[in-house]
Amino acid sequence: MKTTTTMDPPITLGLPLSGPAPVPGCGVCGALARQRTDYTTAGNPSRATDCSVEIRNHPHKGGTP
């Protein structure tokens, strides 16, 4: 019995998502958005992404992110 092996096709990734918008009036979200801008300007995309994750996960009253 002959076994044929093949490689999977390459993975195609889309463009990265834009960062989440800070919730208006939230000091924490605003500070994280400023830090994200600073890190992006400084050429540190990893830290900028960390700020986006924090903004996205920051809890707000009423369950509205």
Secondary structure as GFF3:
##gff-version 3
##sequence-region A 1 65
A	DSSP	alpha_helix	27	41	.	.	.	ID=ss1
A	DSSP	alpha_helix	45	57	.	.	.	ID=ss2
A	DSSP	three_ten_helix	61	63	.	.	.	ID=ss3
###
